Amino acid sequence: MKTVVVSLGGSQIIPSEVNYPYIKEFKQVILKNSKNYNFVIVCGGGSLARKYICAIEKEKGSFYYQSLVGISATRANARFLSYFFGFDPKWGIPHNMRTLKKYLRKRGIVICGGLEYKPNQTSDSTSADIAHKLGSEFVNLTDVNGLYTKNPKEFKDAKFIPEISWEGFHRRASEIKFKPGQHFVLDQNASKIIMEKKIKTYIMKNPKDLNNLLKGKKFKGTTIFG
């Protein structure tokens, strides 16, 4: 079956408290489509990661330590989500591609956080790298409907961008200086991977739009390709 890699933003899992209605709907969408697709769900760290990173930063801890604690937060969220889906705890969550592929062959739905440490990488670039290695399309579920000309939470005149080329998106992402725990629709490494490997990518907010995409229906979101 076709595999879809979904980067589930930590801001959607646990913005401050667990976003139960959202992840309940997300779970229903994944299970409903699991007869036609395999899924790899990569969890972001959200507020948990940013709180940890902020404390390490105040203590003048290195980017390396900040990144490691961010990965730990993504894995905590992934373990929670795997329990939320009712997966047997004995499986745990994969920490490398070999284990991820083994779980995918056996179960069809894999939930993970960050894999092995790489510099300047977030759960988004982990997701893009997995999509490349599996030859799959990539969906990023975040807390905005897609890409805008400006941050729509701060600027009322921000215009929605329904489609953009790989190169155009990478230019936009590269304007932002990387920092662990950064908050942008996709990080710089992810944009570079999807551009170089030509991975068709979708950015959206709502599980119902993910469902529409999987069903071949109209959805609200940004498509990055070509």
CORVENWO-V550949 format. One record per residue. RES is the residue in one letter. PSI is psi in degrees with one decimal (999 if undefined). D_FIRST is the distance of its C-alpha to the first C-alpha in Angstrom with 1 decimal. Layout:
res->RES psi->PSI d_first->D_FIRST
res->RES psi->PSI d_first->D_FIRST
This chain:
res->M psi->156.7 d_first->0.0
res->K psi->136.9 d_first->3.8
res->T psi->138.2 d_first->6.3
res->V psi->129.7 d_first->9.7
res->V psi->125.4 d_first->12.9
res->V psi->120.8 d_first->15.6
res->S psi->110.1 d_first->19.2
res->L psi->108.8 d_first->21.1
res->G psi->137.2 d_first->24.7
res->G psi->-27.3 d_first->27.2
res->S psi->-18.6 d_first->29.4
res->Q psi->-28.2 d_first->27.1
res->I psi->-51.0 d_first->26.9
res->I psi->77.7 d_first->30.6
res->P psi->-47.0 d_first->32.8
res->S psi->-49.8 d_first->35.8
res->E psi->165.6 d_first->34.9
res->V psi->128.7 d_first->31.5
res->N psi->73.5 d_first->30.1
res->Y psi->-49.3 d_first->29.2
res->P psi->-38.4 d_first->28.6
res->Y psi->-50.7 d_first->26.2
res->I psi->-24.6 d_first->24.0
res->K psi->-46.3 d_first->24.3
res->E psi->-39.7 d_first->22.8
res->F psi->-46.0 d_first->20.1
res->K psi->-44.2 d_first->19.1
res->Q psi->-41.1 d_first->19.1
res->V psi->-45.8 d_first->16.8
res->I psi->-49.1 d_first->14.2
res->L psi->-36.5 d_first->14.5
res->K psi->-30.3 d_first->14.7
res->N psi->2.7 d_first->11.3
res->S psi->-11.4 d_first->9.5
res->K psi->-22.0 d_first->8.7
res->N psi->-15.8 d_first->6.5
res->Y psi->150.3 d_first->5.6
res->N psi->150.0 d_first->6.3
res->F psi->138.0 d_first->9.8
res->V psi->118.3 d_first->12.7
res->I psi->116.6 d_first->15.9
res->V psi->117.6 d_first->18.9
res->C psi->137.3 d_first->22.2
res->G psi->174.3 d_first->25.3
res->G psi->-25.5 d_first->28.8
res->G psi->-147.2 d_first->30.5
res->S psi->-31.7 d_first->34.1
res->L psi->-46.7 d_first->34.1
res->A psi->-44.6 d_first->33.3
res->R psi->-35.1 d_first->35.9
res->K psi->-43.6 d_first->38.5
res->Y psi->-47.2 d_first->38.1
res->I psi->-41.0 d_first->38.1
res->C psi->-42.0 d_first->41.2
res->A psi->-41.9 d_first->43.1
res->I psi->-39.5 d_first->42.4
res->E psi->-42.3 d_first->43.4
res->K psi->-30.6 d_first->46.6
res->E psi->7.8 d_first->47.4
res->K psi->32.4 d_first->46.9
res->G psi->150.3 d_first->44.0
res->S psi->165.0 d_first->42.1
res->F psi->-34.7 d_first->38.9
res->Y psi->-48.2 d_first->37.4
res->Y psi->-38.5 d_first->38.4
res->Q psi->-41.0 d_first->37.2
res->S psi->-42.1 d_first->33.8
res->L psi->-41.6 d_first->33.6
res->V psi->-29.8 d_first->34.6
res->G psi->-42.6 d_first->32.0
res->I psi->-41.9 d_first->29.3
res->S psi->-40.0 d_first->30.8
res->A psi->-40.0 d_first->30.5
res->T psi->-37.5 d_first->26.8
res->R psi->-34.8 d_first->26.3
res->A psi->-44.1 d_first->28.5
res->N psi->-37.9 d_first->26.6
res->A psi->-41.3 d_first->23.3
res->R psi->-42.7 d_first->24.9
res->F psi->-47.5 d_first->26.3
res->L psi->-35.1 d_first->23.0
res->S psi->-37.0 d_first->21.4
res->Y psi->-37.0 d_first->24.4
res->F psi->-36.0 d_first->24.1
res->F psi->-10.2 d_first->20.7
res->G psi->22.4 d_first->22.4
res->F psi->144.6 d_first->20.7
res->D psi->125.1 d_first->22.9
res->P psi->-23.7 d_first->25.2
res->K psi->-21.0 d_first->25.3
res->W psi->-33.8 d_first->21.9
res->G psi->-160.7 d_first->23.5
res->I psi->142.5 d_first->21.7
res->P psi->144.2 d_first->20.7
res->H psi->1.0 d_first->23.3
res->N psi->167.0 d_first->21.7
res->M psi->-34.9 d_first->18.6
res->R psi->-47.7 d_first->18.9
res->T psi->-40.0 d_first->18.8
res->L psi->-46.9 d_first->16.1
res->K psi->-37.9 d_first->13.7
res->K psi->-45.5 d_first->15.1
res->Y psi->-38.6 d_first->14.6
res->L psi->-40.5 d_first->10.9
res->R psi->-36.3 d_first->10.4
res->K psi->-31.5 d_first->12.7
res->R psi->-27.2 d_first->12.2
res->G psi->-20.9 d_first->9.0
res->I psi->122.0 d_first->11.6
res->V psi->133.1 d_first->14.1
res->I psi->129.4 d_first->17.4
res->C psi->170.7 d_first->19.8
res->G psi->-142.1 d_first->22.8
res->G psi->144.6 d_first->24.3
res->L psi->-140.3 d_first->23.6
res->E psi->145.9 d_first->26.4
res->Y psi->133.7 d_first->29.2
res->K psi->143.8 d_first->29.5
res->P psi->146.3 d_first->32.4
res->N psi->44.7 d_first->32.1
res->Q psi->140.9 d_first->28.6
res->T psi->-176.8 d_first->27.3
res->S psi->-26.3 d_first->24.0
res->D psi->-46.3 d_first->23.1
res->S psi->-30.1 d_first->23.5
res->T psi->-44.7 d_first->21.7
res->S psi->-44.3 d_first->18.7
res->A psi->-40.1 d_first->19.1
res->D psi->-41.0 d_first->19.5
res->I psi->-43.2 d_first->16.3
res->A psi->-41.3 d_first->14.4
res->H psi->-47.7 d_first->16.3
res->K psi->-26.1 d_first->15.6
res->L psi->-5.8 d_first->11.8
res->G psi->37.8 d_first->12.0
res->S psi->169.6 d_first->10.7
res->E psi->165.0 d_first->12.7
res->F psi->128.0 d_first->15.3
res->V psi->128.3 d_first->16.8
res->N psi->114.9 d_first->20.2
res->L psi->116.2 d_first->21.7
res->T psi->-168.9 d_first->25.4
res->D psi->13.7 d_first->28.7
res->V psi->162.7 d_first->29.4
res->N psi->-8.8 d_first->27.7
res->G psi->-153.1 d_first->27.0
res->L psi->138.1 d_first->29.2
res->Y psi->164.3 d_first->32.9
res->T psi->-27.4 d_first->36.0
res->K psi->173.1 d_first->37.4
res->N psi->112.7 d_first->36.6
res->P psi->-15.9 d_first->36.5
res->K psi->-20.5 d_first->37.8
res->E psi->-27.7 d_first->40.9
res->F psi->118.5 d_first->41.5
res->K psi->-22.5 d_first->41.8
res->D psi->10.1 d_first->41.8
res->A psi->133.7 d_first->38.4
res->K psi->136.9 d_first->36.4
res->F psi->139.8 d_first->32.7
res->I psi->103.5 d_first->30.7
res->P psi->-30.1 d_first->27.7
res->E psi->145.8 d_first->26.7
res->I psi->150.9 d_first->27.7
res->S psi->161.5 d_first->27.2
res->W psi->-44.6 d_first->25.9
res->E psi->-42.5 d_first->29.5
res->G psi->-40.5 d_first->31.1
res->F psi->-41.2 d_first->29.1
res->H psi->-36.8 d_first->29.8
res->R psi->-43.2 d_first->33.5
res->R psi->-45.3 d_first->33.5
res->A psi->-35.1 d_first->31.8
res->S psi->-12.8 d_first->34.2
res->E psi->-14.0 d_first->37.2
res->I psi->129.9 d_first->36.7
res->K psi->132.2 d_first->37.9
res->F psi->141.1 d_first->35.4
res->K psi->144.6 d_first->36.4
res->P psi->136.5 d_first->34.5
res->G psi->8.7 d_first->33.4
res->Q psi->156.3 d_first->33.7
res->H psi->96.2 d_first->32.5
res->F psi->158.5 d_first->31.0
res->V psi->-32.0 d_first->27.8
res->L psi->139.2 d_first->26.4
res->D psi->171.5 d_first->28.4
res->Q psi->-40.6 d_first->29.8
res->N psi->-40.0 d_first->27.7
res->A psi->-44.7 d_first->24.5
res->S psi->-35.6 d_first->25.9
res->K psi->-42.4 d_first->26.9
res->I psi->-48.1 d_first->23.5
res->I psi->-28.4 d_first->21.7
res->M psi->-49.6 d_first->24.6
res->E psi->-35.0 d_first->24.8
res->K psi->-0.6 d_first->21.1
res->K psi->55.7 d_first->20.6
res->I psi->120.1 d_first->17.8
res->K psi->128.2 d_first->17.5
res->T psi->143.7 d_first->18.6
res->Y psi->137.4 d_first->19.5
res->I psi->126.8 d_first->22.4
res->M psi->174.9 d_first->23.0
res->K psi->-47.7 d_first->24.8
res->N psi->139.6 d_first->23.8
res->P psi->-33.4 d_first->20.8
res->K psi->-31.2 d_first->21.5
res->D psi->-34.3 d_first->20.9
res->L psi->-44.0 d_first->17.5
res->N psi->-43.8 d_first->16.7
res->N psi->-41.0 d_first->18.2
res->L psi->-47.1 d_first->16.2
res->L psi->-27.8 d_first->12.9
res->K psi->-0.5 d_first->14.6
res->G psi->23.0 d_first->15.9
res->K psi->171.5 d_first->19.4
res->K psi->137.9 d_first->22.3
res->F psi->159.1 d_first->22.3
res->K psi->118.8 d_first->25.0
res->G psi->175.1 d_first->24.1
res->T psi->133.8 d_first->24.5
res->T psi->130.2 d_first->22.3
res->I psi->116.1 d_first->22.9
res->F psi->165.5 d_first->22.2
res->G psi->999 d_first->24.3
